[in-house]
Amino acid sequence: MTNLEREKHSVTGKRMNLLFLVIFISLAVLIFRLSFLQLSQGQELLKTAESNRYITQSIPAPRGLIYDRNKEELVRNKPAFTITFQRLSDDVQNPLMLDATLYDLFGMRPEELWNAMDPYGEKYSLGMARKVVKNANDKQVAYVREHADELPGFNVVVEPIRDYVDHNTASHVIGYLNNIPMDFWKDHKDEYQQTDMIGTAGVEKQYEDLLHGKDGTLKVEVNINYQPLKDKRTEDPIKGHDLVLTIDKHIQEATDKALASTVQDLHKKISTVKEGAAVAMNPKTGEILAMSSYPSFDPTWWIDGMTDKKYLEDFAPAEKNRALTELYYPGSTVKMATELIGMKEGVIRDPNTSILDPGSITIGDRTITSWAPNLGYVNAYSALAKSSNVYMIKTFQQLSGWRPGMTWSQLDDYYQNVMPGVVNKIMDYHKTFGLGEQTTGLDLPFENAGELDRVGDINDWAAASFGQNEKYNLMQLANYVSTVANNGTRMQPYLVKQIIAADNSVQNIEPKEVNKIPFTQDQIKVVQRGMYDVTHASYGTFNLLADYKPAVAGKSGTSETGRGTENSLFVGYAPFDDPTFAIAIIIPDNEHNGHSGSTLGPIAKAMLDAYFGYDKKPDDKKQEKSTTSAN
């Protein structure tokens, strides 16, 4: 071996020794690190490994139940299958292929299923399971389970869903659930999942914070397709509060049925009649006993999944609660308020004093007619029974300060400085009844406040005297007639009378007095007697109830819509001598010169019969009496 070769060999040996040394040190460091991790961070790493094998799911808390006043179930929960979709990586899942495979089975259009799947996270986070089909049927469930390997990401879970016992009954009172709005969810992430449904209307919305319980948690071991293997580590959910409503299911059903039947029958003859509303309440307490709006809807539509077709054809026409959201000219139903204001202000000094109603009156350049050509002599009592516009206009004319023959200068001063105060005074009185530019404060969402048309001339007070210048919702009219029936004490209307927590503790909601109207008992008795004559006198406009026992008092009304149609209205109460039941009914867009008595009489009678038990069979009454005695 030459010196050069020996030198090369020596250098190579040194390099190999250095390399072995580096490898040895590296292995030693690695072994030391693994030992450190095993000893000091073993539990931490175990948790991380578990998170890779388990997904955490929410266990939906059952919503609180909803009962009527007699503890009959209106809304309950039932277990149901929900088909969910979990987005996976593209190498194991093809969303387009899944959509094409399943849309027909799920009863959807391809784009509807695609939107529900949301495969690219436009609505939901990619890691969240989407609820694609709620309340899935047996065929859908069986197919997804049997083809699990071909449907990666799809899964069937069991969860509680809403069961609306009588479907359309009281649907506008109860309301419905819908998908949680994104802005709401962002503010309530600790309380809700992004795929939850929340109350969107009615009691379901108004009392969402009570009805919605606290979700539990569940760890689920899954395979590569996110299909469950077994459950682990559950935190139990806490059920929402139950609600007992003031609604009487029997009266509600009778009101719904009579209203629907009347509107449907009228529509066959009068194409403009398509809707209606009715309210019943206890004037002594403010409890709402029935609230009906037609057309109605089935809240289950939203649980099953609302298609675009179903929404447009069935739900959209029925969505509004016409007892709260819609404003109507009240027509002659406000004439009790007109007379009370007249007596209070001293322009009706003696309710027995008569004036002639020839069928019309000219105020300024406008002639206003009564509903009949010649009503003859009327006083405060018969003016209500016959529904005299002339009597009401003359009452407000004396209150208004306006007189015929005023010069232009006098008229200008009157319009600028006097008339606004007159109209404000009238509206201030109306507010004490629950009328006016306000809401009743009923515990339901979306109530619209009353409105007043101001055109700036004498028609402002003239039309207000017979209900053709102000617009009120039907709940306001029910509150108003209840106040008259209750001898001037206005009660707060309310719908929930009892709240029952998950621990069975009970909170009772007590009746609340709002105010007393500023009229004497003698003045109130005048209009009460006039309302009695409306339903009992031979000339009364609603005397089809003359033979009803116990005696009913009321006031009919018609109001022009400006569309060539008239709204038919009735407000009333019974028993006359000790009222516990007050009603307000409206059917809009009736024919011109249609009579409210013949139109609304069957609805009023059905509501009264249900309250007083005349529509029940003898066996039903006997059973009800036995139940009451047992309690």
C-alpha positions in Angstrom: 0.0 0.0 0.0 1.5 3.3 -1.0 1.6 6.3 1.3 -1.1 8.0 -0.8 -3.4 5.0 -0.4 -2.7 4.8 3.4 -3.6 8.5 3.6 -6.9 8.0 1.7 -7.8 5.1 3.9 -7.1 7.0 7.1 -9.3 9.9 5.9 -12.2 7.6 5.0 -12.0 5.9 8.3 -12.2 9.2 10.2 -15.2 10.2 8.1 -17.0 6.9 8.8 -16.3 7.2 12.5 -17.7 10.8 12.5 -20.8 9.6 10.6 -21.4 6.8 13.0 -21.0 9.2 15.9 -23.6 11.6 14.4 -26.1 8.7 13.9 -25.5 7.4 17.4 -26.1 10.9 18.9 -29.3 11.4 16.8 -30.7 8.0 17.9 -29.9 8.7 21.5 -31.7 12.1 21.2 -34.7 10.5 19.5 -34.9 7.7 22.2 -34.6 10.3 24.9 -37.4 12.4 23.3 -39.7 9.5 22.9 -39.2 8.5 26.5 -39.8 12.0 27.6 -43.1 12.2 25.6 -44.2 8.9 26.9 -43.5 9.8 30.5 -44.4 13.4 30.7 -47.0 14.0 27.9 -48.6 10.6 27.5 -52.1 11.6 28.7 -52.0 14.7 26.5 -51.1 12.7 23.4 -53.7 10.1 24.2 -56.4 12.7 24.2 -55.1 13.9 20.8 -55.3 10.4 19.5 -58.8 10.0 20.8 -59.9 13.2 19.0 -58.7 11.6 15.8 -61.0 8.5 16.4 -64.0 10.3 17.9 -66.2 13.2 16.8 -68.2 15.3 19.3 -71.9 15.6 18.5 -74.6 17.7 20.1 -77.6 15.9 21.7 -80.6 18.1 20.9 -82.5 19.1 24.0 -86.2 18.4 23.7 -88.2 21.6 23.4 -90.7 22.4 26.0 -94.3 21.2 25.5 -97.2 23.5 24.8 -100.6 22.9 26.4 -104.0 24.6 26.3 -105.5 26.0 29.4 -107.0 22.6 30.4 -103.5 20.9 30.0 -104.5 19.3 26.7 -101.3 18.9 24.5 -101.1 21.2 21.6 -97.4 20.6 20.8 -95.2 17.7 21.9 -92.0 16.0 20.8 -91.5 12.7 19.1 -88.4 10.7 18.1 -87.7 10.8 14.4 -85.0 9.9 11.9 -82.9 12.6 10.5 -80.5 12.0 7.6 -77.3 14.0 7.9 -74.5 14.7 5.5 -70.8 15.1 6.5 -68.3 16.6 4.0 -65.3 14.3 3.5 -62.2 14.6 1.3 -62.6 14.2 -2.5 -60.7 11.0 -2.6 -63.5 9.2 -0.7 -66.6 11.3 -1.6 -68.1 12.7 -4.8 -70.9 15.2 -3.8 -72.2 15.5 -7.4 -72.6 11.7 -7.6 -74.3 11.6 -4.2 -76.7 14.4 -5.2 -77.7 12.6 -8.4 -78.2 9.3 -6.5 -80.4 10.6 -3.7 -82.4 13.7 -4.8 -85.4 11.7 -6.1 -85.4 9.4 -3.0 -85.5 12.5 -0.8 -88.3 14.1 -2.8 -86.2 17.1 -3.7 -85.0 18.8 -6.9 -81.2 18.3 -7.4 -80.5 22.0 -6.5 -82.5 21.7 -3.3 -80.5 18.7 -2.2 -77.3 20.4 -3.2 -78.1 23.4 -1.1 -79.0 21.2 1.8 -75.7 19.3 1.5 -73.7 22.5 1.1 -70.6 20.6 0.1 -68.3 23.6 -0.2 -69.2 25.2 3.1 -71.1 28.2 1.8 -73.5 28.1 4.7 -72.1 25.7 7.2 -68.5 24.9 8.4 -67.1 22.0 6.5 -66.7 19.9 9.7 -70.3 20.1 10.6 -72.9 17.5 9.8 -75.8 19.0 7.8 -79.4 17.9 8.5 -80.5 17.0 4.9 -83.8 15.2 5.6 -85.8 15.7 8.8 -88.5 13.3 9.8 -87.2 10.9 7.2 -89.6 8.1 6.2 -88.8 4.3 6.4 -87.9 4.0 2.8 -85.3 6.8 3.0 -83.8 5.5 6.2 -83.6 1.9 4.9 -81.9 2.9 1.7 -79.2 5.1 3.4 -78.5 2.4 6.0 -78.3 -0.5 3.4 -76.1 1.5 1.0 -73.8 3.0 3.7 -70.6 2.0 1.9 -71.8 3.7 -1.3 -72.9 6.9 0.4 -69.9 8.1 2.3 -70.8 11.0 4.6 -74.5 10.2 4.8 -75.8 8.9 8.2 -79.1 8.3 10.0 -79.6 9.7 13.5 -82.5 9.8 15.9 -83.5 13.1 17.4 -86.7 14.7 18.9 -88.8 16.7 16.5 -91.9 18.8 17.0 -95.2 17.1 16.8 -98.1 19.5 16.3 -100.9 17.4 17.6 -103.8 19.0 15.7 -101.8 20.4 12.8 -103.6 23.6 11.7 -105.4 24.3 15.0 -104.2 27.6 16.5 -101.3 27.5 14.0 -100.9 31.3 14.1 -100.8 31.3 17.9 -98.4 28.4 18.2 -96.2 29.4 15.3 -93.5 27.2 13.7 -89.8 26.4 13.6 -87.4 27.2 10.8 -83.6 27.0 10.3 -81.6 29.3 12.5 -80.6 32.6 10.8 -76.9 33.0 10.5 -76.7 36.3 12.2 -78.6 34.9 15.2 -76.4 31.8 15.4 -73.2 33.9 15.4 -74.5 35.7 18.5 -75.6 32.5 20.2 -73.0 29.9 19.3 -72.8 28.7 22.9 -76.5 27.9 22.9 -77.3 26.6 19.4 -75.8 24.4 16.7 -75.6 25.9 13.2 -78.1 23.3 12.0 -80.7 23.9 14.7 -84.3 25.0 14.1 -85.7 27.9 16.2 -89.0 29.5 16.8 -89.8 31.8 13.9 -93.4 32.8 14.6 -96.1 32.6 17.3 -95.4 31.3 20.8 -92.6 29.2 19.4 -90.7 32.5 18.7 -92.0 34.7 21.5 -90.9 32.2 24.1 -87.9 30.7 22.3 -85.5 31.3 25.2 -87.7 29.2 27.5 -88.8 26.5 25.1 -85.2 25.9 23.9 -83.4 23.7 26.4 -79.7 23.0 26.9 -78.1 20.5 24.5 -76.1 17.6 25.7 -72.9 16.2 24.2 -72.0 12.8 22.8 -68.6 11.4 21.6 -69.1 9.0 18.7 -66.4 6.7 17.3 -66.5 6.8 13.5 -64.9 5.0 10.6 -63.2 6.7 7.6 -66.6 7.6 6.1 -67.7 9.3 9.3 -70.2 6.6 9.9 -70.7 5.8 13.6 -69.3 2.7 15.3 -70.2 3.3 18.9 -71.1 6.1 21.4 -69.1 7.3 24.3 -69.2 9.8 27.1 -72.6 11.4 27.1 -73.6 14.7 28.9 -77.4 14.6 29.2 -79.5 17.4 27.6 -81.8 19.6 29.7 -85.4 19.9 28.4 -86.9 23.3 27.7 -89.7 24.9 29.8 -93.3 23.8 29.2 -96.0 26.4 28.5 -99.6 26.4 29.5 -101.6 28.8 27.3 -104.8 30.7 28.0 -106.2 29.2 24.8 -109.2 26.8 25.2 -108.6 24.1 22.6 -112.4 23.4 22.1 -113.2 27.1 21.6 -110.2 27.4 19.3 -111.3 24.5 17.1 -114.8 25.7 16.9 -113.6 29.2 15.9 -111.2 27.8 13.3 -113.8 25.6 11.8 -116.6 28.3 11.6 -114.2 30.9 10.2 -112.9 28.6 7.5 -116.3 27.4 6.5 -117.7 30.9 6.3 -114.9 32.3 4.2 -114.9 29.3 1.9 -118.7 29.5 1.4 -118.6 33.2 0.7 -115.7 32.9 -1.7 -117.9 30.7 -3.9 -120.2 33.7 -4.4 -117.9 36.6 -3.8 -114.4 36.1 -5.3 -112.8 38.9 -3.3 -113.5 37.1 0.0 -110.4 35.0 0.8 -109.5 35.5 4.4 -110.7 36.4 7.9 -109.8 36.5 11.6 -111.5 36.1 15.0 -110.4 36.6 18.6 -112.1 35.6 21.9 -110.9 36.7 25.3 -112.0 36.9 28.9 -112.7 40.6 29.5 -112.2 40.2 33.3 -108.7 38.8 33.0 -107.3 39.5 29.5 -106.8 35.8 28.8 -107.0 35.0 25.1 -109.4 32.0 24.7 -109.1 31.7 20.9 -107.3 33.5 18.1 -108.0 32.3 14.6 -106.7 33.5 11.2 -107.7 32.1 7.9 -106.2 30.7 5.7 -104.2 28.7 8.2 -101.1 26.5 7.9 -99.7 23.3 9.3 -96.4 23.9 11.3 -95.4 20.4 10.4 -94.7 21.6 6.9 -91.5 23.1 8.2 -90.5 20.1 10.2 -90.8 17.8 7.2 -88.9 20.3 5.0 -90.5 23.2 3.1 -90.1 23.0 -0.7 -90.3 26.1 -2.8 -93.6 24.8 -4.4 -95.1 24.2 -1.0 -94.1 27.6 0.3 -95.5 29.5 -2.6 -98.8 27.6 -3.0 -99.7 26.8 0.6 -97.7 28.6 3.2 -97.2 32.1 1.8 -101.0 32.9 1.5 -101.5 31.6 5.1 -98.4 33.1 6.9 -99.9 36.3 8.3 -101.7 36.3 11.6 -104.5 38.6 10.4 -105.7 39.2 13.9 -102.4 41.0 14.7 -100.5 42.0 11.6 -103.3 43.4 9.4 -104.8 46.8 10.0 -108.5 47.5 9.1 -110.9 50.4 9.2 -113.1 49.4 12.1 -116.2 51.0 10.8 -119.2 51.3 13.1 -117.6 49.1 15.8 -116.0 52.3 17.2 -119.3 54.1 17.7 -119.4 53.2 21.4 -116.1 55.2 21.8 -117.6 58.1 19.8 -120.6 58.3 22.1 -118.5 58.0 25.3 -116.3 60.8 24.1 -119.4 62.9 23.3 -120.8 62.3 26.8 -117.5 63.0 28.5 -117.0 66.3 26.5 -120.5 67.4 27.2 -121.8 67.4 23.7 -124.2 64.5 24.4 -125.9 66.0 27.5 -128.9 63.6 27.5 -128.6 60.2 25.9 -132.4 60.2 25.4 -132.4 63.3 23.2 -133.2 62.4 19.6 -132.0 63.9 16.3 -133.2 63.1 12.8 -131.1 60.9 10.6 -132.4 61.4 7.1 -129.8 59.0 5.7 -127.1 61.5 4.9 -125.3 64.6 6.2 -123.2 67.2 4.3 -120.0 68.4 6.0 -118.2 71.0 4.0 -118.2 69.9 0.4 -118.7 66.2 1.2 -122.0 64.3 1.7 -121.7 61.3 4.0 -124.5 58.7 4.0 -125.7 56.2 6.6 -126.1 52.6 5.5 -129.9 53.0 5.0 -131.7 55.9 3.3 -133.8 57.1 6.3 -133.1 55.9 9.8 -135.6 58.4 11.4 -135.1 59.9 14.9 -132.3 58.3 16.9 -130.8 58.9 20.4 -127.7 57.5 22.0 -129.2 54.1 22.4 -130.9 53.6 19.0 -128.0 55.4 17.2 -125.9 52.3 18.1 -128.7 49.8 17.4 -129.5 51.3 14.0 -125.8 52.3 13.4 -126.4 56.0 12.5 -123.5 57.8 10.9 -125.3 61.1 11.1 -125.6 60.9 14.9 -121.9 60.2 15.3 -120.8 62.9 12.9 -122.9 65.5 14.6 -121.4 64.4 17.9 -117.9 65.1 16.7 -119.0 68.2 14.8 -120.0 69.8 18.1 -116.8 68.7 19.7 -114.7 69.9 16.7 -115.4 73.6 16.8 -116.2 73.6 13.1 -119.3 75.3 11.8 -120.8 75.8 8.4 -120.2 79.1 6.7 -116.7 79.8 8.0 -114.7 82.2 5.9 -111.5 81.1 4.1 -109.4 82.9 6.7 -111.4 81.2 9.6 -111.0 77.8 7.9 -107.3 78.3 7.4 -106.9 79.2 11.1 -109.1 76.2 12.1 -107.1 73.7 10.0 -103.8 75.0 11.3 -104.5 75.6 15.0 -107.7 73.9 16.1 -108.4 70.7 14.1 -105.1 68.9 14.9 -105.8 69.3 18.6 -109.4 67.9 18.1 -108.1 64.8 16.3 -105.4 64.3 18.9 -108.0 64.5 21.7 -110.1 61.8 19.9 -107.0 59.5 19.5 -106.0 60.1 23.1 -109.4 58.8 24.2 -109.1 55.8 21.8 -105.7 54.9 23.4 -107.4 54.3 26.7 -109.4 51.5 25.2 -106.2 49.9 23.7 -107.0 51.5 20.3 -104.9 54.3 18.8 -101.4 54.3 17.3 -100.1 51.6 19.6 -100.1 47.8 20.0 -102.0 45.9 22.7 -98.7 44.3 24.0 -100.0 40.8 23.5 -97.2 38.2 24.0 -96.9 37.3 20.4 -94.5 38.8 17.8 -95.2 40.9 14.8 -98.2 42.9 16.1 -98.7 46.1 14.1 -99.7 49.3 15.8 -102.9 51.1 14.8 -102.7 54.0 12.3 -104.5 57.2 11.7 -105.1 58.8 8.3 -104.7 62.6 8.4 -105.7 64.4 5.2 -105.8 67.8 6.9 -109.5 68.7 6.5 -112.7 68.2 8.5 -112.9 64.6 7.2 -110.2 63.7 9.8 -112.7 63.9 12.6 -115.9 63.3 10.6 -114.7 59.9 9.3 -113.1 59.0 12.7 -116.6 59.2 14.3 -117.7 56.1 12.4 -114.4 54.3 12.0 -113.4 55.2 8.5 -110.3 57.3 9.3 -108.4 55.1 11.8 -107.0 51.6 11.2 -106.7 49.0 13.9 -105.8 45.3 14.2 -108.5 42.9 15.4 -106.7 42.3 18.7 -107.1 46.0 19.5 -110.9 45.7 18.8 -111.2 42.7 21.0 -109.3 44.6 23.8 -111.6 47.6 23.2 -114.9 45.7 23.4 -113.6 43.8 26.5 -112.9 47.1 28.2 -116.5 48.3 27.6 -117.8 44.9 28.8 -115.6 45.1 31.9 -117.2 48.4 33.0 -114.3 50.4 31.8 -111.4 48.4 33.3 -108.9 47.5 30.6 -106.9 44.3 31.1 -103.7 43.3 29.5 -104.3 40.6 26.9 -102.0 37.6 27.3 -101.5 34.1 26.0 -99.2 32.2 28.4 -100.7 31.6 31.9 -98.2 29.2 33.3 -94.5 28.3 32.8 -93.2 24.9 34.0 -89.5 24.5 34.3 -87.5 21.2 33.8 -87.5 20.7 37.5 -91.3 21.0 37.6 -91.3 24.4 39.4 -94.2 26.5 38.2 -94.5 30.2 37.5 -98.1 31.5 37.2 -98.8 34.6 35.1 -101.4 36.7 36.8 -104.0 39.0 35.1 -102.8 42.6 34.9 -104.9 45.8 34.8 -103.7 48.4 32.4 -106.0 51.3 33.1 -109.5 52.5 33.6 -111.1 54.5 30.8 -112.0 58.1 31.8 -115.8 57.7 31.7 -118.4 57.4 34.4 -120.3 54.1 35.0 -123.5 55.8 34.0 -121.9 56.8 30.6 -120.6 53.3 30.1 -124.0 51.8 30.9 -125.5 54.0 28.1 -123.3 52.3 25.4 -123.7 48.9 27.0 -127.5 49.3 26.7 -127.1 50.4 23.1 -125.1 47.3 22.3 -127.8 45.2 23.9 -130.3 46.8 21.5 -128.0 46.0 18.6 -128.6 42.3 19.2 -132.2 42.4 20.7 -134.2 45.3 19.2 -136.3 44.7 16.1 -134.3 47.5 14.4 -130.9 46.2 15.7 -128.3 45.4 13.0 -127.3 42.1 14.6 -130.6 40.9 16.1 -130.2 37.3 14.9 -128.8 36.7 18.4 -132.0 38.1 20.1 -133.0 34.7 21.5 -129.6 33.6 22.5 -129.2 32.6 26.2 -127.4 34.1 28.0 -128.0 37.5 26.5 -125.4 38.8 24.1 -124.5 42.5 23.5 -122.5 43.7 20.5 -121.9 46.1 17.6 -121.7 45.3 13.9 -119.8 47.3 11.4 -118.8 47.7 7.8 -116.0 49.7 6.5 -115.1 50.7 2.9 -111.8 49.5 1.6 -111.4 51.8 -1.4 -111.4 48.7 -3.7 -115.1 48.6 -4.2 -115.5 46.1 -1.3 -116.4 46.3 2.4 -115.0 44.8 5.5 -117.6 43.0 7.7 -117.0 43.3 11.4 -118.6 42.4 14.7 -117.6 42.9 18.4 -119.6 41.6 21.3 -119.7 40.0 24.7 -121.8 37.7 26.9 -123.4 37.2 29.4 -124.7 40.8 29.2 -125.1 41.2 32.9 -121.8 39.7 33.9 -119.5 39.4 30.8 -116.8 36.6 30.8 -116.5 36.2 27.0 -115.8 38.9 24.4 -115.3 38.4 20.7 -114.1 40.3 17.7 -114.5 39.0 14.1 -113.6 40.4 10.7 -114.1 39.2 7.1 -112.4 41.6 4.7 -113.4 42.4 1.2 -117.0 41.4 1.4 -119.4 42.6 -1.3 -120.6 46.2 -1.2 -123.7 46.7 1.0 -123.1 43.2 2.5 -124.7 42.8 5.9 -122.4 41.9 8.8 -125.2 40.1 10.6 -125.7 37.4 7.9 -122.0 37.2 7.2 -120.6 36.9 10.7 -123.6 35.6 12.6 -122.7 31.9 12.1 -119.1 32.5 13.4 -120.3 34.5 16.4 -122.8 31.8 17.3 -120.3 29.0 16.9 -117.9 30.8 19.2 -120.6 31.4 21.8 -121.8 27.8 21.6 -118.3 26.5 22.2 -117.8 28.7 25.2 -121.1 28.0 26.8 -121.0 24.3 25.9 -124.0 24.2 23.6 -122.1 22.4 20.9 -121.2 19.4 23.1 -123.0 16.2 23.3 -124.6 15.2 26.6 -122.0 12.5 27.2 -119.2 15.1 26.6 -120.8 17.4 29.2 -121.2 14.6 31.7 -117.5 13.6 31.2 -116.3 17.2 31.6 -118.3 17.6 34.8 -116.9 14.4 36.2 -113.3 15.5 35.3 -113.9 18.9 36.9 -115.3 17.3 40.1 -112.3 15.0 40.3 -109.9 17.9 40.1 
